[in-house]
């Protein structure tokens, strides 16, 4: 016989203790038993850290009947996967239909048969276990696909370094800056990670810019500047359009990181809220790092001068909310520059 802690747990819910005793006597040799004498307690136990793996639920209970309990379990993301078997003396088709509509997986009628109880419980625990294994395989496969996409983005970002060595350090800096800003405005961590992983692709379009323009030590003339501006569309076309959130974010970042809040940016002259959030975030991070870094055409600005420029461009180049977030996270951002300067 299995050790008690190794047994799978079952929650019995019934307001009549004699009914609980009958079911417990049948199941205790093989399972760990939890008991609730009302719906409220059942929801509490089901939502606890040590969740039951199956629930035997009476229908006719005062205050909250079994159908209501089951509906609430299925509405809660943390309990919706727990299989619920109704145990009831009711045998009408309408009652069974209502039970299945509320999320139940099966019915056992009273008076219960030990053989039927054990068979139904064993079957639904097996199905539940299979479902969990399948979900884990799906999650694992999803992680693999996401890791592959992230690696592709990193490789493409490194490809841009072959055109411009400064790009390598720049994408490290500005990705970290984006992370700080995104967290400060309260984005969910999942979205923060999307932005961090997508941001390095913002300048991949520079692969398509001729070296005599990209690496020119002086100011670009009008025609050269027009060519340089095409790197946004080139980057967007390289990444392409995908259903993947990561690649979609990367494409939008590449396309819109030179748009300006007041509509005077490029390539499409987007304004305000029409600019995707990732483009707005990258804009702040990109400009600050560019200003504080050496480039073929200029020397690095002192950090305080670059910060003042960011502040002055709030509402013009940059979304004011992001400038405020940048200022709040400035010590963290300056530390990133120091930590990664080499």
DRENGU-767347 format. One record per residue: residue in three letters; x, y, z of N, C-alpha, C in turn. Coordinates in steps of 0.1 Angstrom, whole numbers, padded with zeros to 4 digits, always signed. Atoms other than C-alpha are relative to their C-alpha. Layout:
<nodes>
ALAXYZXYZXYZ ...
</nodes>
This chain:
<nodes>
UNK+0008-0012+0000+0000+0000+0000+0009+0012+0000 UNK-0007-0012+0001+0012+0035-0008+0001+0007+0013 UNK-0001-0009-0012+0025+0058+0019-0012+0011-0001 UNK+0011-0009-0001-0003+0082+0030+0003+0013-0009 UNK-0003-0013+0007+0015+0113+0015+0001-0002-0015 UNK+0000+0003+0014+0018+0095-0018-0013-0002-0007 UNK+0014+0002+0006-0019+0089-0022-0006+0012-0006 UNK+0006-0011+0007-0039+0110-0045-0012+0005+0009 UNK+0009-0006-0009-0063+0134-0027-0014+0002-0006 UNK+0014-0002+0004-0101+0135-0030-0008+0008+0010 UNK+0008-0008-0009-0124+0161-0016-0015-0005-0001 UNK+0014+0004-0001-0159+0149-0004-0008+0012+0005 UNK+0008-0011-0004-0185+0176-0002-0014-0004+0002 UNK+0014+0004-0003-0218+0168+0016-0004+0006+0013 UNK+0004-0006-0013-0238+0185+0043-0004-0010+0010 UNK+0004+0010-0009-0248+0152+0058+0012-0009+0003 UNK-0012+0007-0004-0220+0136+0078+0000-0015-0003 UNK+0002+0014+0003-0234+0101+0073+0004-0004-0014 UNK-0004+0002+0014-0230+0104+0036+0015+0001-0002 UNK-0015-0001+0001-0194+0116+0040+0006-0013+0005 UNK-0006+0012-0006-0187+0086+0062+0000-0012-0010 UNK+0002+0011+0009-0200+0062+0036+0011+0001-0011 UNK-0010-0002+0011-0178+0076+0008+0014-0001+0005 UNK-0013+0001-0005-0148+0080+0030+0004-0015+0003 UNK-0003+0014-0003-0150+0043+0041+0004-0007-0013 UNK-0003+0006+0013-0150+0033+0004+0014+0004-0005 UNK-0012-0005+0006-0121+0055-0006+0013+0000+0008 UNK-0011-0002-0008-0098+0058+0023+0011-0010-0001 UNK-0012+0009+0002-0078+0026+0017+0009+0004-0011 UNK-0008-0003+0012-0066+0040-0016+0003+0015-0002 UNK-0001-0014+0003-0069+0078-0014+0001+0008+0013 UNK+0001-0010-0011-0063+0108+0009-0013+0007+0000 UNK+0013-0006+0000-0096+0122+0019-0001+0014+0007 UNK+0003-0013-0006-0106+0158+0025-0015+0002+0001 UNK+0014-0001-0002-0140+0168+0038-0005+0015+0001 UNK+0006-0013-0002-0162+0199+0034-0015-0003+0002 UNK+0014+0002-0003-0197+0201+0049-0009+0011-0006 UNK+0008-0010+0007-0208+0231+0028+0008+0005-0012 UNK-0007-0005+0012-0200+0249-0005+0011+0009+0003 UNK-0011-0010-0003-0180+0277+0010+0013-0007+0004 UNK-0012+0008-0005-0156+0253+0028+0006-0007-0012 UNK-0005+0007+0011-0154+0233-0004+0009+0009-0009 UNK-0007-0009+0008-0143+0263-0024+0014+0004+0006 UNK-0012-0004-0007-0117+0272+0002+0010-0011-0001 UNK-0009+0011+0000-0102+0237+0003+0005-0002-0015 UNK-0004+0001+0014-0102+0235-0035+0010+0010-0005 UNK-0009-0011+0004-0084+0268-0038+0013+0001+0008 UNK-0012+0000-0009-0057+0259-0012+0012-0005-0008 UNK-0012+0005+0007-0021+0251-0021+0000-0015-0002 UNK+0001+0015+0001-0027+0214-0014-0014-0004-0006 UNK+0013+0002+0006-0055+0210-0039-0004-0014-0001 UNK+0004+0014+0003-0076+0179-0042+0001-0003-0015 UNK-0001+0004+0014-0072+0160-0075-0014-0004-0006 UNK+0013+0003+0004-0109+0152-0077-0010+0004+0011 UNK+0010-0005-0010-0141+0164-0060-0013-0009-0002 UNK+0013+0006+0000-0172+0143-0051-0009+0010+0007 UNK+0008-0012-0004-0199+0169-0048-0015-0003+0001 UNK+0014+0001-0002-0234+0166-0033-0007+0011-0007 UNK+0008-0011+0007-0261+0185-0052-0009+0007+0010 UNK+0010-0007-0009-0287+0192-0025+0006+0004+0013 UNK-0006-0006-0013-0270+0214+0001-0006+0014+0002 UNK+0005-0014-0003-0283+0245+0019+0010+0011-0004 UNK-0008-0012+0003-0270+0280+0011+0006+0000-0014 UNK-0006+0001+0014-0251+0269-0020+0000-0014-0004 UNK+0002+0014+0004-0261+0238-0039+0013-0004-0009 UNK-0011+0005+0007-0237+0216-0058+0003+0006-0014 UNK-0002-0006+0013-0243+0232-0092+0007+0014+0001 UNK-0006-0013-0002-0234+0266-0079+0015-0001+0004 UNK-0014+0002-0004-0202+0253-0062+0008-0004-0012 UNK-0007+0004+0012-0192+0236-0095+0002+0011-0009 UNK-0002-0011+0009-0198+0267-0115+0011+0009+0005 UNK-0011-0008-0005-0176+0287-0092+0014-0006-0001 UNK-0013+0007+0002-0149+0261-0093+0005+0002-0014 UNK-0004-0001+0014-0149+0263-0131+0003+0014-0005 UNK-0003-0014+0003-0148+0301-0131+0014+0004+0005 UNK-0013-0003-0007-0116+0301-0110+0011-0007-0008 UNK-0011+0007+0007-0084+0295-0131+0008-0010+0007 UNK-0008+0009-0008-0067+0278-0102-0007-0013+0003 UNK+0007+0012-0004-0095+0252-0097-0008-0006-0012 UNK+0009+0004+0011-0112+0249-0131+0003-0014-0006 UNK-0003+0013+0006-0093+0218-0141-0003-0012+0009 UNK+0003+0011-0009-0102+0197-0110-0013-0007-0004 UNK+0012+0007+0004-0127+0171-0121-0010-0001+0011 UNK+0011+0000-0010-0161+0172-0103-0010-0011-0004 UNK+0010+0010+0001-0183+0141-0099-0012+0003+0009 UNK+0011-0002-0009-0218+0148-0086-0005-0013+0006 UNK+0006+0011-0007-0232+0125-0060-0014+0004+0005 UNK+0014-0005-0003-0270+0128-0058-0010-0011-0001 UNK+0012+0009+0001-0303+0111-0053-0009+0003-0012 UNK+0008-0004+0011-0317+0130-0082+0003-0007-0012 UNK-0003+0008+0012-0321+0111-0114-0006+0005-0012 UNK+0007-0005+0011-0340+0133-0137+0010+0006-0011 UNK-0009-0005+0011-0324+0142-0171+0003+0014+0001 UNK-0003-0015-0001-0328+0179-0165+0011+0003+0010 UNK-0011-0002-0011-0307+0177-0133+0013-0004-0005 UNK-0013+0005+0006-0280+0157-0151+0005+0010-0010 UNK-0005-0010+0010-0279+0182-0179+0005+0013+0007 UNK-0005-0012-0007-0276+0211-0155+0014-0003+0007 UNK-0013+0003-0006-0247+0193-0138+0011+0001-0010 UNK-0010+0000+0010-0228+0188-0170+0003+0014-0005 UNK-0001-0014+0005-0235+0224-0181+0008+0008+0010 UNK-0008-0007-0010-0220+0236-0148+0014-0004+0001 UNK-0014+0004+0000-0188+0217-0154+0003-0013+0005 UNK-0002+0013-0005-0193+0183-0139+0004-0010-0011 UNK-0004+0010+0009-0177+0153-0155-0008-0013+0000 UNK+0007+0013-0001-0199+0125-0142-0010+0001+0012 UNK+0010+0002-0011-0228+0114-0118+0002-0013+0006 UNK+0002+0013-0008-0230+0088-0091-0013+0002+0008 UNK+0013-0001-0007-0264+0082-0077+0000-0007+0014 UNK+0001+0006-0013-0273+0075-0041-0012-0010+0000 UNK-0012+0004-0008-0273+0050-0025+0011-0005-0008 UNK-0012+0002+0009-0238+0046-0038+0004-0015+0001 UNK-0006+0014+0001-0222+0013-0049+0015+0002+0001 UNK-0015-0001-0001-0186+0009-0037+0007-0003-0013 UNK-0006+0004+0013-0177-0008-0070+0000+0012-0010 UNK+0002-0011+0009-0191+0021-0090+0008+0012+0004 UNK-0008-0012-0005-0175+0048-0068+0014-0002-0003 UNK-0014+0003+0003-0141+0032-0071+0003+0001-0015 UNK-0002+0000+0014-0144+0027-0108+0000+0014-0006 UNK+0001-0013+0006-0156+0062-0116+0012+0009+0005 UNK-0011-0008-0005-0130+0078-0094+0013-0003-0007 UNK-0012+0005+0007-0102+0057-0109+0001+0005-0014 UNK+0001-0005+0014-0113+0066-0144+0003+0015-0002 UNK-0002-0014+0002-0115+0103-0139+0013+0005+0005 UNK-0013-0003-0004-0083+0105-0120+0010-0003-0011 UNK-0009+0003+0011-0066+0088-0149-0001+0010-0011 UNK+0002-0010+0011-0082+0112-0174+0006+0013+0004 UNK-0006-0012-0005-0071+0141-0152+0015+0000-0001 UNK-0014+0002+0001-0036+0128-0151+0005+0002-0014 UNK-0003-0001+0015-0035+0124-0189-0001+0015-0005 UNK+0002-0014+0004-0048+0160-0193+0012+0008+0005 UNK-0011-0008-0006-0021+0174-0170+0013-0003-0008 UNK-0012+0003+0008+0006+0155-0189+0000+0006-0013 UNK+0002-0007+0013-0007+0168-0222+0003+0015+0001 UNK-0003-0014-0002-0007+0203-0208+0014+0003+0002 UNK-0015-0002-0002+0029+0200-0197+0007-0001-0012 UNK-0006+0002+0013+0039+0187-0231-0002+0012-0009 UNK+0003-0012+0008+0022+0217-0247+0008+0011+0005 UNK-0008-0011-0006+0039+0241-0223+0015-0002-0004 UNK-0014+0003+0003+0073+0224-0229+0002+0004-0015 UNK-0002-0003+0014+0068+0227-0267-0001+0015-0003 UNK+0001-0015+0001+0057+0263-0264+0013+0007+0004 UNK-0013-0006-0005+0088+0271-0244+0011-0003-0010 UNK-0011+0003+0010+0110+0254-0270-0002+0009-0012 UNK+0003-0009+0011+0093+0274-0298+0004+0014+0003 UNK-0003-0014-0004+0097+0306-0279+0015+0002+0001 UNK-0015+0000-0001+0134+0298-0271+0006+0001-0014 UNK-0005+0000+0013+0139+0292-0308-0001+0014-0006 UNK+0002-0013+0006+0124+0325-0318+0009+0010+0006 UNK-0010-0010-0006+0145+0344-0292+0014-0002-0005 UNK-0013+0002+0005+0176+0327-0305+0001+0006-0014 UNK+0000-0006+0014+0167+0337-0341+0002+0015+0001 UNK-0001-0015-0001+0163+0373-0330+0014+0004+0005 UNK-0013-0003-0004+0196+0372-0312+0010-0001-0011 UNK-0009+0002+0012+0213+0358-0343-0001+0011-0010 UNK+0002-0011+0009+0198+0384-0365+0006+0013+0005 UNK-0006-0012-0007+0208+0411-0340+0015+0000-0002 UNK-0015+0001+0001+0244+0399-0341+0004+0002-0015 UNK-0004-0002+0014+0243+0399-0379+0001+0015-0003 UNK-0001-0015+0002+0237+0437-0377+0013+0005+0005 UNK-0013-0004-0005+0269+0439-0357+0011+0000-0010 UNK-0010+0001+0010+0289+0429-0387+0000+0013-0009 UNK+0001-0013+0007+0277+0462-0403+0005+0011+0008 UNK-0003-0011-0009+0282+0483-0373+0003-0006+0014 UNK-0004+0006-0013+0302+0471-0342-0008+0006+0011 UNK+0007-0007-0011+0285+0497-0320-0014-0006+0003 UNK+0013+0005-0002+0252+0480-0326+0000-0011+0011 UNK-0001+0011-0010+0263+0450-0304-0002+0006+0014 UNK+0002-0006-0013+0267+0471-0272-0013+0008+0001 UNK+0012-0009+0000+0239+0494-0281-0013-0009+0003 UNK+0012+0008-0002+0213+0466-0282-0001-0006+0014 UNK+0000+0005-0014+0224+0453-0248-0005+0012+0009 UNK+0004-0012-0008+0221+0488-0233-0015+0003-0001 UNK+0014-0005+0002+0188+0498-0248-0011-0011+0004 UNK+0010+0010-0005+0171+0464-0241-0002+0000+0015 UNK+0000-0002-0015+0180+0468-0204-0008+0012+0003 UNK+0007-0013-0003+0167+0504-0205-0015-0003-0003 UNK+0015+0003+0003+0134+0491-0221-0006-0008+0011 UNK+0005+0008-0012+0131+0466-0193-0004+0008+0012 UNK+0002-0009-0011+0134+0493-0167-0013+0008-0002 UNK+0011-0009+0003+0109+0516-0184-0013-0008+0000 UNK+0012+0008+0001+0084+0488-0191-0005-0004+0014 UNK+0004+0004-0013+0084+0477-0155-0005+0012+0008 UNK+0004-0012-0007+0081+0512-0142-0015+0004-0003 UNK+0014-0004+0004+0048+0518-0161-0010-0011+0004 UNK+0009+0010-0005+0034+0486-0146-0004-0011-0010 UNK+0004+0011+0009+0033+0462-0176+0002-0013+0006 UNK-0001+0014-0006+0028+0425-0168+0014-0005-0004 UNK-0013+0005+0002+0061+0407-0166+0001-0008-0013 UNK+0000+0008+0013+0052+0385-0196+0002+0010-0012 UNK-0002-0010+0011+0049+0417-0218+0014+0007+0001 UNK-0013-0005-0002+0081+0431-0203+0010-0009-0007 UNK-0009+0009+0006+0099+0400-0214-0001+0000-0015 UNK+0002-0001+0015+0084+0402-0249+0008+0013-0005 UNK-0006-0012+0005+0097+0438-0252+0015-0001+0001 UNK-0015+0002-0002+0132+0429-0238+0005-0009-0011 UNK-0005+0010+0010+0135+0400-0263-0001+0005-0014 UNK+0003-0005+0013+0121+0419-0292+0009+0013-0003 UNK-0006-0012+0002+0139+0452-0287+0014-0001-0008 UNK-0013+0001+0007+0174+0440-0300-0001+0000-0015 UNK+0002+0000+0015+0159+0437-0335-0003+0014-0006 UNK+0005-0013+0005+0150+0474-0338+0009+0005-0011 UNK-0008-0005+0011+0180+0482-0360+0005-0010-0010 UNK-0004+0010+0009+0183+0450-0379+0000+0005-0015 UNK+0001-0005+0014+0173+0469-0411+0013+0007-0004 UNK-0012-0006+0004+0207+0486-0410+0009-0009-0009 UNK-0007+0009+0009+0220+0455-0427-0001+0004-0015 UNK+0002-0004+0014+0205+0469-0459+0005+0014-0003 UNK-0006-0014+0002+0222+0504-0455+0014-0001-0005 UNK-0014+0000+0005+0254+0509-0476+0010+0005+0011 UNK-0010-0004-0010+0285+0511-0455+0005+0015-0001 UNK-0005-0014+0001+0295+0545-0469-0010+0010+0006 UNK+0010-0009-0007+0263+0559-0454+0000-0004+0015 UNK+0001+0005-0014+0261+0538-0422+0012+0004+0008 UNK-0012-0002-0007+0297+0544-0412+0006+0014-0003 UNK-0005-0013+0004+0301+0579-0426+0004+0009+0012 UNK-0004-0007-0012+0321+0600-0401-0006+0014+0001 UNK+0005-0013+0000+0304+0632-0410-0015+0000-0001 UNK+0015-0001+0002+0268+0645-0414-0004-0005-0013 UNK+0006+0005+0012+0246+0628-0439-0006+0011-0008 UNK+0008-0010+0008+0234+0648-0469-0014-0004-0002 UNK+0015+0002+0001+0197+0649-0479-0002-0014-0006 UNK+0002+0012+0007+0199+0619-0502+0004-0012+0009 UNK-0005+0011-0009+0220+0598-0477-0010-0002+0012 UNK+0010+0000-0012+0195+0607-0449-0012-0008-0004 UNK+0012+0007+0005+0166+0594-0470+0003-0015-0001 UNK-0003+0014+0000+0184+0561-0475+0001-0006+0014 UNK-0002+0005-0014+0193+0558-0438-0014-0002+0006 UNK+0013+0001-0006+0156+0563-0429-0007-0013-0005 UNK+0007+0012+0004+0147+0532-0449+0003-0012+0008 UNK-0004+0012-0008+0163+0509-0423-0012-0004+0008 UNK+0011+0004-0008+0130+0509-0404-0009-0009-0008 UNK+0008+0009+0008+0110+0495-0433+0008-0013-0004 UNK-0008+0011+0003+0139+0472-0442-0001-0010+0011 UNK+0001+0009-0011+0139+0458-0407-0013-0007+0002 UNK+0013+0006-0001+0102+0453-0407-0002-0011-0010 UNK+0001+0010+0011+0104+0434-0440+0008-0012+0003 UNK-0008+0012-0004+0132+0412-0427-0007-0009+0010 UNK+0007+0007-0010+0112+0402-0397-0012-0006-0005 UNK+0012+0005+0006+0080+0398-0416-0012+0001+0010 UNK+0012+0000-0008+0045+0395-0403-0003-0015+0005 UNK+0001+0013-0006+0039+0366-0379-0011+0000+0011 UNK+0010+0001-0011+0012+0354-0354+0008-0001+0013 UNK-0008+0001-0012+0040+0349-0328+0001+0014+0006 UNK-0001-0013-0007+0038+0377-0302+0014+0006-0001 UNK-0014-0005-0001+0076+0379-0300+0004+0006-0013 UNK-0004-0006+0013+0081+0384-0337-0008+0012-0004 UNK+0008-0011+0003+0052+0407-0340+0005+0013+0007 UNK-0005-0011-0007+0066+0429-0313+0014+0005-0006 UNK-0013-0004+0006+0101+0428-0329-0003+0008-0013 UNK+0003-0007+0013+0086+0438-0363-0005+0015+0003 UNK+0005-0013-0004+0067+0467-0347+0011+0009+0005 UNK-0011-0008-0006+0097+0479-0328+0010+0004-0011 UNK-0009-0003+0011+0119+0478-0359-0007+0011-0009 UNK+0006-0010+0009+0093+0498-0379-0003+0013+0006 UNK+0006-0012-0006+0082+0524-0354+0009+0007+0010 UNK-0008-0006-0011+0112+0532-0331+0005+0014-0003 UNK-0004-0014+0004+0119+0565-0350-0012+0009-0002 UNK+0012-0009+0000+0083+0577-0349+0001+0009+0013 UNK+0000-0009-0011+0077+0607-0326-0014+0003+0005 UNK+0013-0002-0007+0049+0615-0302-0008+0011-0007 UNK+0007-0011+0007+0041+0648-0321-0002-0003-0015 UNK+0003+0004+0014+0039+0630-0355+0011+0005-0010 UNK-0011-0005+0009+0072+0644-0369+0011-0010-0003 UNK-0011+0010+0002+0091+0611-0370-0002-0007-0013 UNK+0000+0008+0013+0096+0585-0397+0000-0015+0004 UNK+0002-0002+0014+0089+0563-0416-0014+0004-0004 UNK+0014-0001+0004+0051+0568-0415-0006+0012+0007 UNK+0005-0012-0006+0047+0600-0394-0012-0003+0009 UNK+0010+0004-0010+0026+0582-0368+0000+0010+0012 UNK+0001-0010-0010+0014+0604-0339-0007-0006+0013 UNK+0006+0003-0013+0006+0598-0302-0003-0015+0002 UNK+0004+0014-0003-0013+0566-0294+0000-0009-0012 UNK-0001+0009+0012-0011+0554-0330+0014-0007-0001 UNK-0013+0007+0000+0025+0545-0323+0000-0011+0010 UNK+0000+0012-0010+0028+0510-0308+0008+0003+0012 UNK-0007-0003-0013+0039+0510-0272+0015-0004-0001 UNK-0014+0005+0001+0070+0490-0280+0009+0010-0008 UNK-0007-0010+0007+0080+0517-0305+0003+0012+0008 UNK-0002-0011-0008+0075+0544-0280+0011-0002+0011 UNK-0010+0004-0011+0096+0526-0253+0014+0000-0006 UNK-0013+0001+0006+0124+0518-0277+0005+0014-0003 UNK-0004-0014+0004+0125+0555-0288+0008+0006+0011 UNK-0007-0006-0012+0134+0567-0253+0014-0007+0002 UNK-0012+0008-0003+0159+0539-0247+0011+0002-0011 UNK-0009-0001+0012+0175+0542-0282+0007+0014+0000 UNK-0006-0014+0001+0180+0580-0281+0009+0002+0011 UNK-0009-0002-0012+0195+0580-0246+0013-0007-0002 UNK-0013+0007+0002+0220+0553-0255+0008+0006-0011 UNK-0007-0006+0011+0228+0569-0288+0007+0013+0004 UNK-0005-0013-0004+0234+0603-0272+0013-0002+0009 UNK-0011+0002-0010+0257+0588-0245+0011-0009-0005 UNK-0009+0009+0006+0277+0567-0269+0008+0007-0011 UNK-0008-0005+0012+0305+0575-0294-0006-0006-0013 UNK+0004+0004+0013+0294+0573-0330+0010+0006-0010 UNK-0010-0005+0010+0314+0578-0363-0001+0015-0002 UNK+0003-0014+0003+0298+0612-0366+0000+0009+0012 UNK+0000-0008-0012+0300+0624-0330+0006-0006+0012 UNK-0005+0005-0013+0314+0621-0295-0012-0002+0010 UNK+0010+0002-0010+0294+0608-0266-0003+0012+0008 UNK+0005-0011-0009+0273+0633-0246+0002-0004+0014 UNK+0000+0004-0015+0277+0635-0208-0014-0004+0003 UNK+0013+0006-0003+0248+0616-0192-0010+0011+0004 UNK+0010-0010-0005+0233+0647-0175-0005+0008-0012 UNK+0005-0007+0012+0231+0665-0209-0010-0008-0008 UNK+0010+0008+0007+0214+0635-0225-0013-0001+0008 UNK+0012+0001-0008+0190+0632-0196-0008+0013-0002 UNK+0007-0012+0002+0181+0669-0200-0007+0000-0014 UNK+0006+0001+0013+0175+0663-0237-0013-0009+0000 UNK+0012+0009-0001+0151+0634-0229-0011+0008+0007 UNK+0011-0007-0008+0132+0656-0204-0006+0011-0009 UNK+0005-0011+0008+0130+0685-0229-0009-0005-0012 UNK+0007+0006+0011+0116+0662-0256-0013-0007+0004 UNK+0012+0006-0004+0087+0650-0235-0012+0007-0006 UNK+0011-0006+0007+0055+0655-0254+0003+0004-0014 UNK-0004-0003+0014+0074+0662-0286+0005-0013-0007 UNK-0006+0012+0005+0097+0633-0294-0006-0012+0007 UNK+0003+0011-0008+0086+0611-0265-0013+0001+0007 UNK+0012+0001-0008+0055+0599-0248+0003+0004+0015 UNK-0003-0006-0013+0054+0619-0215+0000-0011+0011 UNK+0000+0011-0010+0045+0588-0194+0013-0007+0001 UNK-0012+0007+0001+0076+0571-0206+0012+0008+0005 UNK-0010-0009-0005+0098+0601-0199+0000+0000+0016 UNK+0001+0001-0015+0085+0601-0163+0006-0013+0005 UNK-0005+0013-0004+0092+0564-0160+0015-0001-0001 UNK-0014-0001+0002+0127+0569-0174+0007+0008+0011 UNK-0006-0008-0010+0134+0596-0149+0000-0008+0014 UNK+0000+0007-0012+0123+0574-0120+0010-0012+0001 UNK-0010+0012+0000+0145+0545-0131+0014+0004-0004 UNK-0013-0005+0005+0175+0567-0141+0011-0006+0008 UNK-0012+0006-0007+0198+0554-0113+0003-0014-0005 UNK-0001+0013+0005+0191+0519-0125+0006+0000-0015 UNK-0004-0001+0014+0196+0529-0162+0015+0004-0001 UNK-0014-0004+0000+0229+0546-0154+0009-0011+0004 UNK-0008+0012-0004+0241+0515-0136+0002-0010-0011 UNK+0000+0009+0011+0233+0494-0166+0011+0005-0010 UNK-0010-0005+0008+0255+0517-0187+0014-0003+0005 UNK-0012+0002-0007+0283+0514-0162+0004-0015-0001 UNK-0002+0014+0000+0280+0476-0159+0004-0006-0013 UNK-0001+0006+0013+0279+0470-0196+0009+0008-0010 UNK-0007-0009+0009+0302+0497-0209+0012-0007-0008 UNK-0011+0008+0007+0329+0471-0219-0005-0012-0006 
</nodes>
